Amino acid sequence: MISVLSTTNKYILQPSLLDMHQQSREWLSATEFWKKEIDFFQKLLTSKSAFFTEIEDKQKIGHFQSLIMYYNVEVIDKLARKLRTHENALADMLQSLNESDTQYFHEHKGLMEELSTFARSFNTLKQELFEFIEKALR
């Protein structure tokens, strides 16, 4: 199999494809880190939940746990699978010397937008979670 990191003169658009490969690899790394963050957030909620006695706070804990579970099982895993499939398609394009597949470029753009949107949502969740947990630390 051809390496997506090697540079040759056989490809017209190769630098663009290599940039896409780099973006995909960075997002794959982000998904791995998000999974670690999710595990930490779950442990943090579990360890601090006893500090919250108000019904409203208990409901917020349940809400955060639901979001964490959803992000962990549904969203992040799905995004990682999409990225791996996307990377395999890139390797196939390079292997077959087919850089004219415009569908791939459209898919790449859509996937990058989907990842950026999720990253913003995830950052919002983290901010809200930290603000909530901060009440237990006072």
A tleap script that builds the chain and sets N, CA, C and O, in Angstrom:
source leaprc.protein.ff14SB
mol = sequence {
  NMET ILE SER VAL LEU SER THR THR ASN LYS
  TYR ILE LEU GLN PRO SER LEU LEU ASP MET
  HIE GLN GLN SER ARG GLU TRP LEU SER ALA
  THR GLU PHE TRP LYS LYS GLU ILE ASP PHE
  PHE GLN LYS LEU LEU THR SER LYS SER ALA
  PHE PHE THR GLU ILE GLU ASP LYS GLN LYS
  ILE GLY HIE PHE GLN SER LEU ILE MET TYR
  TYR ASN VAL GLU VAL ILE ASP LYS LEU ALA
  ARG LYS LEU ARG THR HIE GLU ASN ALA LEU
  ALA ASP MET LEU GLN SER LEU ASN GLU SER
  ASP THR GLN TYR PHE HIE GLU HIE LYS GLY
  LEU MET GLU GLU LEU SER THR PHE ALA ARG
  SER PHE ASN THR LEU LYS GLN GLU LEU PHE
  GLU PHE ILE GLU LYS ALA LEU CARG
}
set mol.1.N position { 0.846 -1.176 0.000 }
set mol.1.CA position { 0.000 0.000 0.000 }
set mol.1.C position { 0.889 1.235 0.000 }
set mol.1.O position { 1.933 1.267 0.652 }
set mol.2.N position { 0.472 2.222 -0.719 }
set mol.2.CA position { 1.240 3.451 -0.816 }
set mol.2.C position { 1.092 4.259 0.468 }
set mol.2.O position { 0.026 4.289 1.083 }
set mol.3.N position { 2.155 4.897 0.849 }
set mol.3.CA position { 2.113 5.739 2.040 }
set mol.3.C position { 1.538 7.092 1.672 }
set mol.3.O position { 1.943 7.696 0.679 }
set mol.4.N position { 0.600 7.566 2.465 }
set mol.4.CA position { 0.040 8.887 2.192 }
set mol.4.C position { 1.003 9.988 2.611 }
set mol.4.O position { 0.733 11.170 2.400 }
set mol.5.N position { 2.100 9.609 3.192 }
set mol.5.CA position { 3.074 10.610 3.604 }
set mol.5.C position { 4.195 10.792 2.593 }
set mol.5.O position { 4.911 11.791 2.649 }
set mol.6.N position { 4.364 9.856 1.676 }
set mol.6.CA position { 5.455 9.968 0.724 }
set mol.6.C position { 5.113 11.000 -0.341 }
set mol.6.O position { 3.947 11.185 -0.690 }
set mol.7.N position { 6.125 11.658 -0.844 }
set mol.7.CA position { 5.934 12.660 -1.875 }
set mol.7.C position { 6.600 12.172 -3.148 }
set mol.7.O position { 7.773 11.801 -3.144 }
set mol.8.N position { 5.858 12.176 -4.218 }
set mol.8.CA position { 6.398 11.793 -5.517 }
set mol.8.C position { 5.898 12.789 -6.538 }
set mol.8.O position { 5.099 13.673 -6.226 }
set mol.9.N position { 6.369 12.642 -7.744 }
set mol.9.CA position { 5.910 13.511 -8.827 }
set mol.9.C position { 4.744 12.899 -9.581 }
set mol.9.O position { 4.343 13.442 -10.610 }
set mol.10.N position { 4.190 11.807 -9.119 }
set mol.10.CA position { 3.118 11.107 -9.813 }
set mol.10.C position { 1.760 11.761 -9.595 }
set mol.10.O position { 0.803 11.422 -10.291 }
set mol.11.N position { 1.651 12.666 -8.672 }
set mol.11.CA position { 0.347 13.198 -8.306 }
set mol.11.C position { 0.293 14.694 -8.547 }
set mol.11.O position { 1.183 15.442 -8.143 }
set mol.12.N position { -0.756 15.104 -9.205 }
set mol.12.CA position { -0.925 16.522 -9.500 }
set mol.12.C position { -1.347 17.287 -8.249 }
set mol.12.O position { -0.818 18.361 -7.964 }
set mol.13.N position { -2.295 16.735 -7.510 }
set mol.13.CA position { -2.874 17.425 -6.357 }
set mol.13.C position { -2.329 16.927 -5.029 }
set mol.13.O position { -2.889 17.215 -3.972 }
set mol.14.N position { -1.247 16.190 -5.088 }
set mol.14.CA position { -0.786 15.525 -3.876 }
set mol.14.C position { -0.632 16.457 -2.673 }
set mol.14.O position { -1.052 16.077 -1.580 }
set mol.15.N position { -0.063 17.639 -2.808 }
set mol.15.CA position { 0.029 18.481 -1.603 }
set mol.15.C position { -1.330 18.736 -0.960 }
set mol.15.O position { -1.448 18.730 0.265 }
set mol.16.N position { -2.353 18.959 -1.779 }
set mol.16.CA position { -3.692 19.163 -1.230 }
set mol.16.C position { -4.177 17.910 -0.506 }
set mol.16.O position { -4.763 18.000 0.573 }
set mol.17.N position { -3.933 16.752 -1.095 }
set mol.17.CA position { -4.330 15.499 -0.453 }
set mol.17.C position { -3.548 15.272 0.832 }
set mol.17.O position { -4.088 14.769 1.818 }
set mol.18.N position { -2.287 15.641 0.815 }
set mol.18.CA position { -1.483 15.486 2.031 }
set mol.18.C position { -1.973 16.422 3.129 }
set mol.18.O position { -1.951 16.069 4.308 }
set mol.19.N position { -2.416 17.615 2.742 }
set mol.19.CA position { -3.007 18.529 3.727 }
set mol.19.C position { -4.274 17.919 4.319 }
set mol.19.O position { -4.516 18.013 5.523 }
set mol.20.N position { -5.078 17.294 3.462 }
set mol.20.CA position { -6.297 16.638 3.945 }
set mol.20.C position { -5.950 15.484 4.878 }
set mol.20.O position { -6.606 15.274 5.899 }
set mol.21.N position { -4.921 14.750 4.517 }
set mol.21.CA position { -4.471 13.647 5.374 }
set mol.21.C position { -4.057 14.190 6.739 }
set mol.21.O position { -4.423 13.625 7.770 }
set mol.22.N position { -3.301 15.277 6.749 }
set mol.22.CA position { -2.848 15.869 8.008 }
set mol.22.C position { -4.032 16.331 8.847 }
set mol.22.O position { -4.063 16.107 10.057 }
set mol.23.N position { -4.996 16.970 8.215 }
set mol.23.CA position { -6.192 17.409 8.943 }
set mol.23.C position { -6.924 16.215 9.548 }
set mol.23.O position { -7.345 16.251 10.705 }
set mol.24.N position { -7.068 15.171 8.761 }
set mol.24.CA position { -7.761 13.975 9.248 }
set mol.24.C position { -7.024 13.349 10.420 }
set mol.24.O position { -7.651 12.931 11.393 }
set mol.25.N position { -5.700 13.280 10.339 }
set mol.25.CA position { -4.901 12.705 11.423 }
set mol.25.C position { -5.043 13.549 12.694 }
set mol.25.O position { -5.138 13.006 13.795 }
set mol.26.N position { -5.055 14.861 12.542 }
set mol.26.CA position { -5.214 15.739 13.701 }
set mol.26.C position { -6.579 15.535 14.351 }
set mol.26.O position { -6.686 15.509 15.577 }
set mol.27.N position { -7.620 15.391 13.536 }
set mol.27.CA position { -8.950 15.161 14.091 }
set mol.27.C position { -9.052 13.787 14.733 }
set mol.27.O position { -9.726 13.633 15.752 }
set mol.28.N position { -8.396 12.786 14.159 }
set mol.28.CA position { -8.386 11.462 14.794 }
set mol.28.C position { -7.745 11.543 16.173 }
set mol.28.O position { -8.223 10.940 17.134 }
set mol.29.N position { -6.666 12.291 16.250 }
set mol.29.CA position { -6.010 12.497 17.541 }
set mol.29.C position { -6.963 13.203 18.509 }
set mol.29.O position { -7.017 12.870 19.693 }
set mol.30.N position { -7.703 14.169 17.999 }
set mol.30.CA position { -8.669 14.886 18.840 }
set mol.30.C position { -9.743 13.937 19.359 }
set mol.30.O position { -10.149 14.042 20.517 }
set mol.31.N position { -10.209 13.011 18.519 }
set mol.31.CA position { -11.243 12.077 18.983 }
set mol.31.C position { -10.713 11.190 20.101 }
set mol.31.O position { -11.439 10.869 21.042 }
set mol.32.N position { -9.453 10.796 19.997 }
set mol.32.CA position { -8.852 9.984 21.064 }
set mol.32.C position { -8.766 10.780 22.359 }
set mol.32.O position { -9.022 10.248 23.439 }
set mol.33.N position { -8.406 12.049 22.251 }
set mol.33.CA position { -8.318 12.903 23.434 }
set mol.33.C position { -9.706 13.165 24.017 }
set mol.33.O position { -9.874 13.171 25.236 }
set mol.34.N position { -10.691 13.380 23.160 }
set mol.34.CA position { -12.062 13.593 23.638 }
set mol.34.C position { -12.537 12.406 24.460 }
set mol.34.O position { -13.206 12.580 25.478 }
set mol.35.N position { -12.194 11.198 24.021 }
set mol.35.CA position { -12.592 9.996 24.771 }
set mol.35.C position { -11.977 10.020 26.178 }
set mol.35.O position { -12.638 9.664 27.154 }
set mol.36.N position { -10.723 10.437 26.274 }
set mol.36.CA position { -10.068 10.534 27.585 }
set mol.36.C position { -10.736 11.610 28.437 }
set mol.36.O position { -10.947 11.427 29.636 }
set mol.37.N position { -11.062 12.726 27.806 }
set mol.37.CA position { -11.748 13.791 28.541 }
set mol.37.C position { -13.107 13.313 29.051 }
set mol.37.O position { -13.480 13.587 30.192 }
set mol.38.N position { -13.832 12.607 28.211 }
set mol.38.CA position { -15.147 12.080 28.593 }
set mol.38.C position { -15.022 11.185 29.823 }
set mol.38.O position { -15.816 11.297 30.757 }
set mol.39.N position { -14.026 10.298 29.826 }
set mol.39.CA position { -13.805 9.424 30.987 }
set mol.39.C position { -13.533 10.250 32.242 }
set mol.39.O position { -14.057 9.957 33.317 }
set mol.40.N position { -12.713 11.276 32.094 }
set mol.40.CA position { -12.401 12.151 33.223 }
set mol.40.C position { -13.660 12.867 33.716 }
set mol.40.O position { -13.896 12.945 34.921 }
set mol.41.N position { -14.464 13.385 32.793 }
set mol.41.CA position { -15.678 14.104 33.185 }
set mol.41.C position { -16.641 13.195 33.933 }
set mol.41.O position { -17.276 13.616 34.900 }
set mol.42.N position { -16.750 11.952 33.489 }
set mol.42.CA position { -17.635 11.004 34.169 }
set mol.42.C position { -17.150 10.758 35.597 }
set mol.42.O position { -17.948 10.735 36.534 }
set mol.43.N position { -15.850 10.575 35.758 }
set mol.43.CA position { -15.286 10.362 37.097 }
set mol.43.C position { -15.456 11.608 37.959 }
set mol.43.O position { -15.744 11.510 39.152 }
set mol.44.N position { -15.279 12.768 37.357 }
set mol.44.CA position { -15.442 14.028 38.082 }
set mol.44.C position { -16.881 14.184 38.574 }
set mol.44.O position { -17.111 14.534 39.732 }
set mol.45.N position { -17.832 13.926 37.706 }
set mol.45.CA position { -19.240 14.011 38.109 }
set mol.45.C position { -19.560 13.029 39.226 }
set mol.45.O position { -20.241 13.374 40.191 }
set mol.46.N position { -19.070 11.817 39.092 }
set mol.46.CA position { -19.331 10.797 40.108 }
set mol.46.C position { -18.739 11.208 41.451 }
set mol.46.O position { -19.377 11.055 42.493 }
set mol.47.N position { -17.523 11.727 41.421 }
set mol.47.CA position { -16.852 12.074 42.679 }
set mol.47.C position { -17.441 13.315 43.343 }
set mol.47.O position { -17.354 13.455 44.563 }
set mol.48.N position { -18.026 14.201 42.580 }
set mol.48.CA position { -18.555 15.453 43.140 }
set mol.48.C position { -20.071 15.446 43.319 }
set mol.48.O position { -20.625 16.394 43.876 }
set mol.49.N position { -20.743 14.409 42.865 }
set mol.49.CA position { -22.211 14.410 42.914 }
set mol.49.C position { -22.755 14.465 44.341 }
set mol.49.O position { -23.843 14.997 44.560 }
set mol.50.N position { -22.026 13.929 45.304 }
set mol.50.CA position { -22.494 13.942 46.697 }
set mol.50.C position { -22.552 15.362 47.272 }
set mol.50.O position { -23.267 15.607 48.243 }
set mol.51.N position { -21.810 16.287 46.681 }
set mol.51.CA position { -21.803 17.667 47.165 }
set mol.51.C position { -23.077 18.418 46.770 }
set mol.51.O position { -23.365 19.485 47.311 }
set mol.52.N position { -23.822 17.867 45.842 }
set mol.52.CA position { -25.026 18.529 45.355 }
set mol.52.C position { -26.256 17.866 45.962 }
set mol.52.O position { -26.497 16.673 45.777 }
set mol.53.N position { -27.023 18.663 46.686 }
set mol.53.CA position { -28.207 18.122 47.359 }
set mol.53.C position { -29.511 18.653 46.773 }
set mol.53.O position { -30.568 18.054 46.973 }
set mol.54.N position { -29.449 19.752 46.063 }
set mol.54.CA position { -30.653 20.344 45.469 }
set mol.54.C position { -31.146 19.468 44.314 }
set mol.54.O position { -30.352 18.892 43.570 }
set mol.55.N position { -32.449 19.381 44.184 }
set mol.55.CA position { -33.048 18.580 43.104 }
set mol.55.C position { -32.607 19.095 41.739 }
set mol.55.O position { -32.302 18.314 40.839 }
set mol.56.N position { -32.578 20.415 41.596 }
set mol.56.CA position { -32.162 21.015 40.325 }
set mol.56.C position { -30.732 20.599 39.967 }
set mol.56.O position { -30.434 20.306 38.810 }
set mol.57.N position { -29.859 20.576 40.967 }
set mol.57.CA position { -28.472 20.167 40.729 }
set mol.57.C position { -28.388 18.685 40.357 }
set mol.57.O position { -27.610 18.300 39.485 }
set mol.58.N position { -29.185 17.871 41.017 }
set mol.58.CA position { -29.213 16.432 40.686 }
set mol.58.C position { -29.681 16.234 39.240 }
set mol.58.O position { -29.179 15.365 38.528 }
set mol.59.N position { -30.649 17.052 38.821 }
set mol.59.CA position { -31.126 16.973 37.441 }
set mol.59.C position { -30.025 17.382 36.461 }
set mol.59.O position { -29.882 16.789 35.391 }
set mol.60.N position { -29.250 18.401 36.838 }
set mol.60.CA position { -28.138 18.821 35.983 }
set mol.60.C position { -27.092 17.715 35.877 }
set mol.60.O position { -26.533 17.480 34.805 }
set mol.61.N position { -26.833 17.045 36.985 }
set mol.61.CA position { -25.884 15.925 36.959 }
set mol.61.C position { -26.383 14.857 35.987 }
set mol.61.O position { -25.614 14.335 35.180 }
set mol.62.N position { -27.664 14.539 36.071 }
set mol.62.CA position { -28.251 13.568 35.146 }
set mol.62.C position { -28.139 14.022 33.698 }
set mol.62.O position { -27.860 13.225 32.803 }
set mol.63.N position { -28.359 15.312 33.483 }
set mol.63.CA position { -28.245 15.877 32.137 }
set mol.63.C position { -26.810 15.742 31.614 }
set mol.63.O position { -26.587 15.304 30.486 }
set mol.64.N position { -25.846 16.125 32.451 }
set mol.64.CA position { -24.442 16.006 32.041 }
set mol.64.C position { -24.069 14.552 31.762 }
set mol.64.O position { -23.384 14.262 30.782 }
set mol.65.N position { -24.513 13.648 32.612 }
set mol.65.CA position { -24.195 12.232 32.408 }
set mol.65.C position { -24.809 11.709 31.113 }
set mol.65.O position { -24.190 10.913 30.407 }
set mol.66.N position { -26.009 12.149 30.807 }
set mol.66.CA position { -26.647 11.739 29.549 }
set mol.66.C position { -25.863 12.256 28.346 }
set mol.66.O position { -25.620 11.519 27.390 }
set mol.67.N position { -25.469 13.525 28.403 }
set mol.67.CA position { -24.679 14.089 27.308 }
set mol.67.C position { -23.338 13.385 27.171 }
set mol.67.O position { -22.896 13.087 26.061 }
set mol.68.N position { -22.699 13.122 28.292 }
set mol.68.CA position { -21.407 12.441 28.269 }
set mol.68.C position { -21.550 11.062 27.639 }
set mol.68.O position { -20.735 10.669 26.805 }
set mol.69.N position { -22.569 10.341 28.031 }
set mol.69.CA position { -22.800 9.004 27.465 }
set mol.69.C position { -23.078 9.100 25.965 }
set mol.69.O position { -22.530 8.332 25.174 }
set mol.70.N position { -23.923 10.039 25.587 }
set mol.70.CA position { -24.261 10.223 24.173 }
set mol.70.C position { -23.018 10.579 23.357 }
set mol.70.O position { -22.758 9.975 22.316 }
set mol.71.N position { -22.255 11.557 23.832 }
set mol.71.CA position { -21.042 11.950 23.110 }
set mol.71.C position { -20.065 10.785 23.012 }
set mol.71.O position { -19.464 10.555 21.962 }
set mol.72.N position { -19.912 10.053 24.111 }
set mol.72.CA position { -18.940 8.960 24.157 }
set mol.72.C position { -19.327 7.818 23.224 }
set mol.72.O position { -18.511 7.364 22.422 }
set mol.73.N position { -20.553 7.360 23.326 }
set mol.73.CA position { -20.975 6.156 22.601 }
set mol.73.C position { -21.425 6.465 21.175 }
set mol.73.O position { -21.138 5.704 20.250 }
set mol.74.N position { -22.117 7.558 21.003 }
set mol.74.CA position { -22.700 7.856 19.693 }
set mol.74.C position { -21.820 8.764 18.838 }
set mol.74.O position { -21.445 8.399 17.724 }
set mol.75.N position { -21.500 9.916 19.345 }
set mol.75.CA position { -20.908 10.948 18.497 }
set mol.75.C position { -19.422 10.721 18.238 }
set mol.75.O position { -19.006 10.638 17.082 }
set mol.76.N position { -18.630 10.622 19.273 }
set mol.76.CA position { -17.179 10.537 19.085 }
set mol.76.C position { -16.795 9.261 18.347 }
set mol.76.O position { -15.967 9.304 17.437 }
set mol.77.N position { -17.374 8.141 18.718 }
set mol.77.CA position { -17.067 6.887 18.019 }
set mol.77.C position { -17.462 6.971 16.546 }
set mol.77.O position { -16.731 6.500 15.674 }
set mol.78.N position { -18.608 7.565 16.278 }
set mol.78.CA position { -19.075 7.709 14.895 }
set mol.78.C position { -18.121 8.596 14.100 }
set mol.78.O position { -17.780 8.275 12.962 }
set mol.79.N position { -17.694 9.700 14.687 }
set mol.79.CA position { -16.761 10.593 14.000 }
set mol.79.C position { -15.428 9.896 13.738 }
set mol.79.O position { -14.847 10.056 12.665 }
set mol.80.N position { -14.945 9.134 14.697 }
set mol.80.CA position { -13.681 8.411 14.511 }
set mol.80.C position { -13.811 7.389 13.380 }
set mol.80.O position { -12.898 7.243 12.567 }
set mol.81.N position { -14.936 6.689 13.325 }
set mol.81.CA position { -15.155 5.725 12.225 }
set mol.81.C position { -15.184 6.440 10.878 }
set mol.81.O position { -14.590 5.971 9.908 }
set mol.82.N position { -15.871 7.567 10.823 }
set mol.82.CA position { -15.924 8.338 9.575 }
set mol.82.C position { -14.524 8.775 9.150 }
set mol.82.O position { -14.177 8.714 7.970 }
set mol.83.N position { -13.732 9.212 10.109 }
set mol.83.CA position { -12.370 9.647 9.797 }
set mol.83.C position { -11.523 8.492 9.274 }
set mol.83.O position { -10.768 8.660 8.316 }
set mol.84.N position { -11.641 7.329 9.890 }
set mol.84.CA position { -10.863 6.170 9.420 }
set mol.84.C position { -11.286 5.764 8.008 }
set mol.84.O position { -10.440 5.444 7.173 }
set mol.85.N position { -12.573 5.776 7.748 }
set mol.85.CA position { -13.075 5.465 6.407 }
set mol.85.C position { -12.561 6.490 5.403 }
set mol.85.O position { -12.167 6.148 4.288 }
set mol.86.N position { -12.573 7.734 5.816 }
set mol.86.CA position { -12.086 8.832 4.979 }
set mol.86.C position { -10.599 8.647 4.669 }
set mol.86.O position { -10.171 8.842 3.532 }
set mol.87.N position { -9.836 8.281 5.656 }
set mol.87.CA position { -8.406 8.030 5.467 }
set mol.87.C position { -8.174 6.850 4.522 }
set mol.87.O position { -7.270 6.895 3.689 }
set mol.88.N position { -8.974 5.809 4.645 }
set mol.88.CA position { -8.853 4.657 3.743 }
set mol.88.C position { -9.157 5.058 2.302 }
set mol.88.O position { -8.496 4.591 1.375 }
set mol.89.N position { -10.149 5.915 2.114 }
set mol.89.CA position { -10.478 6.394 0.767 }
set mol.89.C position { -9.320 7.201 0.192 }
set mol.89.O position { -9.024 7.106 -0.999 }
set mol.90.N position { -8.675 7.984 1.026 }
set mol.90.CA position { -7.512 8.749 0.582 }
set mol.90.C position { -6.392 7.813 0.150 }
set mol.90.O position { -5.780 8.022 -0.897 }
set mol.91.N position { -6.121 6.794 0.940 }
set mol.91.CA position { -5.075 5.831 0.588 }
set mol.91.C position { -5.414 5.135 -0.730 }
set mol.91.O position { -4.533 4.914 -1.561 }
set mol.92.N position { -6.682 4.794 -0.919 }
set mol.92.CA position { -7.103 4.165 -2.181 }
set mol.92.C position { -6.896 5.102 -3.363 }
set mol.92.O position { -6.458 4.675 -4.431 }
set mol.93.N position { -7.211 6.381 -3.172 }
set mol.93.CA position { -7.010 7.359 -4.248 }
set mol.93.C position { -5.546 7.439 -4.629 }
set mol.93.O position { -5.209 7.464 -5.813 }
set mol.94.N position { -4.686 7.478 -3.646 }
set mol.94.CA position { -3.258 7.568 -3.930 }
set mol.94.C position { -2.742 6.275 -4.555 }
set mol.94.O position { -1.896 6.309 -5.449 }
set mol.95.N position { -3.246 5.148 -4.090 }
set mol.95.CA position { -2.830 3.851 -4.625 }
set mol.95.C position { -3.211 3.720 -6.100 }
set mol.95.O position { -2.428 3.222 -6.908 }
set mol.96.N position { -4.411 4.168 -6.441 }
set mol.96.CA position { -4.898 4.027 -7.817 }
set mol.96.C position { -4.526 5.215 -8.693 }
set mol.96.O position { -4.909 5.275 -9.861 }
set mol.97.N position { -3.789 6.145 -8.135 }
set mol.97.CA position { -3.387 7.368 -8.846 }
set mol.97.C position { -4.603 8.156 -9.339 }
set mol.97.O position { -4.548 8.803 -10.385 }
set mol.98.N position { -5.681 8.099 -8.593 }
set mol.98.CA position { -6.918 8.774 -8.959 }
set mol.98.C position { -7.137 9.961 -8.032 }
set mol.98.O position { -7.625 9.820 -6.910 }
set mol.99.N position { -6.767 11.118 -8.527 }
set mol.99.CA position { -6.966 12.329 -7.737 }
set mol.99.C position { -8.083 13.183 -8.313 }
set mol.99.O position { -8.236 14.347 -7.942 }
set mol.100.N position { -8.849 12.618 -9.200 }
set mol.100.CA position { -9.926 13.382 -9.828 }
set mol.100.C position { -11.273 13.113 -9.168 }
set mol.100.O position { -12.304 13.569 -9.663 }
set mol.101.N position { -11.279 12.396 -8.081 }
set mol.101.CA position { -12.522 12.067 -7.379 }
set mol.101.C position { -12.984 13.284 -6.580 }
set mol.101.O position { -12.612 13.466 -5.421 }
set mol.102.N position { -13.799 14.109 -7.227 }
set mol.102.CA position { -14.246 15.343 -6.565 }
set mol.102.C position { -15.159 15.047 -5.383 }
set mol.102.O position { -15.265 15.856 -4.461 }
set mol.103.N position { -15.815 13.896 -5.405 }
set mol.103.CA position { -16.681 13.505 -4.287 }
set mol.103.C position { -15.882 13.474 -2.986 }
set mol.103.O position { -16.372 13.895 -1.938 }
set mol.104.N position { -14.653 12.976 -3.061 }
set mol.104.CA position { -13.801 12.888 -1.878 }
set mol.104.C position { -13.570 14.279 -1.288 }
set mol.104.O position { -13.621 14.458 -0.071 }
set mol.105.N position { -13.319 15.252 -2.147 }
set mol.105.CA position { -13.053 16.609 -1.673 }
set mol.105.C position { -14.291 17.200 -0.994 }
set mol.105.O position { -14.179 17.890 0.019 }
set mol.106.N position { -15.465 16.927 -1.555 }
set mol.106.CA position { -16.709 17.396 -0.934 }
set mol.106.C position { -16.939 16.698 0.406 }
set mol.106.O position { -17.340 17.329 1.385 }
set mol.107.N position { -16.684 15.404 0.439 }
set mol.107.CA position { -16.835 14.658 1.691 }
set mol.107.C position { -15.872 15.181 2.749 }
set mol.107.O position { -16.224 15.295 3.923 }
set mol.108.N position { -14.663 15.494 2.323 }
set mol.108.CA position { -13.660 16.001 3.265 }
set mol.108.C position { -14.147 17.309 3.883 }
set mol.108.O position { -14.101 17.491 5.099 }
set mol.109.N position { -14.610 18.205 3.034 }
set mol.109.CA position { -15.080 19.498 3.535 }
set mol.109.C position { -16.238 19.303 4.513 }
set mol.109.O position { -16.266 19.922 5.577 }
set mol.110.N position { -17.184 18.450 4.156 }
set mol.110.CA position { -18.329 18.192 5.033 }
set mol.110.C position { -17.916 17.577 6.352 }
set mol.110.O position { -18.435 17.946 7.406 }
set mol.111.N position { -16.983 16.640 6.298 }
set mol.111.CA position { -16.510 15.985 7.517 }
set mol.111.C position { -15.769 16.973 8.411 }
set mol.111.O position { -15.937 16.951 9.630 }
set mol.112.N position { -14.956 17.836 7.818 }
set mol.112.CA position { -14.230 18.830 8.607 }
set mol.112.C position { -15.202 19.794 9.282 }
set mol.112.O position { -14.991 20.195 10.427 }
set mol.113.N position { -16.268 20.166 8.571 }
set mol.113.CA position { -17.287 21.044 9.161 }
set mol.113.C position { -18.022 20.340 10.298 }
set mol.113.O position { -18.304 20.945 11.332 }
set mol.114.N position { -18.329 19.065 10.100 }
set mol.114.CA position { -19.008 18.290 11.146 }
set mol.114.C position { -18.137 18.196 12.402 }
set mol.114.O position { -18.634 18.320 13.521 }
set mol.115.N position { -16.855 17.980 12.206 }
set mol.115.CA position { -15.932 17.890 13.340 }
set mol.115.C position { -15.799 19.233 14.051 }
set mol.115.O position { -15.782 19.289 15.281 }
set mol.116.N position { -15.706 20.304 13.285 }
set mol.116.CA position { -15.607 21.639 13.887 }
set mol.116.C position { -16.856 21.974 14.695 }
set mol.116.O position { -16.770 22.544 15.783 }
set mol.117.N position { -18.006 21.619 14.158 }
set mol.117.CA position { -19.266 21.862 14.859 }
set mol.117.C position { -19.310 21.080 16.166 }
set mol.117.O position { -19.693 21.617 17.206 }
set mol.118.N position { -18.916 19.808 16.109 }
set mol.118.CA position { -18.907 19.018 17.335 }
set mol.118.C position { -17.907 19.585 18.337 }
set mol.118.O position { -18.201 19.654 19.531 }
set mol.119.N position { -16.735 19.990 17.869 }
set mol.119.CA position { -15.719 20.538 18.776 }
set mol.119.C position { -16.273 21.750 19.523 }
set mol.119.O position { -16.025 21.910 20.719 }
set mol.120.N position { -17.017 22.599 18.827 }
set mol.120.CA position { -17.624 23.760 19.492 }
set mol.120.C position { -18.650 23.311 20.531 }
set mol.120.O position { -18.689 23.846 21.639 }
set mol.121.N position { -19.472 22.339 20.177 }
set mol.121.CA position { -20.470 21.821 21.129 }
set mol.121.C position { -19.799 21.195 22.341 }
set mol.121.O position { -20.232 21.391 23.477 }
set mol.122.N position { -18.750 20.449 22.090 }
set mol.122.CA position { -18.033 19.785 23.177 }
set mol.122.C position { -17.378 20.813 24.096 }
set mol.122.O position { -17.374 20.643 25.316 }
set mol.123.N position { -16.826 21.875 23.516 }
set mol.123.CA position { -16.231 22.934 24.334 }
set mol.123.C position { -17.287 23.628 25.186 }
set mol.123.O position { -17.018 23.998 26.329 }
set mol.124.N position { -18.476 23.805 24.643 }
set mol.124.CA position { -19.573 24.392 25.414 }
set mol.124.C position { -19.940 23.482 26.581 }
set mol.124.O position { -20.134 23.950 27.703 }
set mol.125.N position { -20.035 22.182 26.313 }
set mol.125.CA position { -20.321 21.220 27.388 }
set mol.125.C position { -19.260 21.309 28.479 }
set mol.125.O position { -19.592 21.342 29.664 }
set mol.126.N position { -17.999 21.349 28.093 }
set mol.126.CA position { -16.921 21.414 29.087 }
set mol.126.C position { -17.034 22.676 29.931 }
set mol.126.O position { -16.889 22.634 31.153 }
set mol.127.N position { -17.294 23.794 29.271 }
set mol.127.CA position { -17.417 25.053 30.001 }
set mol.127.C position { -18.567 24.988 31.001 }
set mol.127.O position { -18.413 25.391 32.154 }
set mol.128.N position { -19.716 24.483 30.564 }
set mol.128.CA position { -20.873 24.376 31.456 }
set mol.128.C position { -20.603 23.396 32.596 }
set mol.128.O position { -20.987 23.650 33.738 }
set mol.129.N position { -19.954 22.295 32.292 }
set mol.129.CA position { -19.639 21.301 33.316 }
set mol.129.C position { -18.680 21.880 34.353 }
set mol.129.O position { -18.881 21.700 35.554 }
set mol.130.N position { -17.648 22.569 33.897 }
set mol.130.CA position { -16.686 23.144 34.835 }
set mol.130.C position { -17.339 24.208 35.714 }
set mol.130.O position { -17.060 24.283 36.910 }
set mol.131.N position { -18.199 25.021 35.128 }
set mol.131.CA position { -18.905 26.028 35.923 }
set mol.131.C position { -19.792 25.358 36.970 }
set mol.131.O position { -19.889 25.832 38.102 }
set mol.132.N position { -20.428 24.274 36.598 }
set mol.132.CA position { -21.288 23.544 37.525 }
set mol.132.C position { -20.468 22.906 38.646 }
set mol.132.O position { -20.813 23.048 39.819 }
set mol.133.N position { -19.407 22.218 38.305 }
set mol.133.CA position { -18.568 21.526 39.296 }
set mol.133.C position { -17.882 22.531 40.215 }
set mol.133.O position { -17.609 22.232 41.377 }
set mol.134.N position { -17.607 23.704 39.698 }
set mol.134.CA position { -16.964 24.740 40.504 }
set mol.134.C position { -17.790 25.059 41.754 }
set mol.134.O position { -17.230 25.415 42.791 }
set mol.135.N position { -19.109 24.933 41.660 }
set mol.135.CA position { -19.970 25.175 42.829 }
set mol.135.C position { -19.647 24.194 43.958 }
set mol.135.O position { -19.756 24.547 45.132 }
set mol.136.N position { -19.257 22.990 43.618 }
set mol.136.CA position { -18.931 21.981 44.637 }
set mol.136.C position { -17.579 22.258 45.278 }
set mol.136.O position { -17.290 21.751 46.362 }
set mol.137.N position { -16.761 23.045 44.628 }
set mol.137.CA position { -15.418 23.315 45.135 }
set mol.137.C position { -15.361 24.556 46.010 }
set mol.137.O position { -14.313 24.871 46.573 }
set mol.138.N position { -16.466 25.254 46.126 }
set mol.138.CA position { -16.479 26.488 46.935 }
set mol.138.C position { -16.625 26.179 48.394 }
set mol.138.O position { -16.654 27.093 49.218 }
savepdb mol mol.pdb
quit
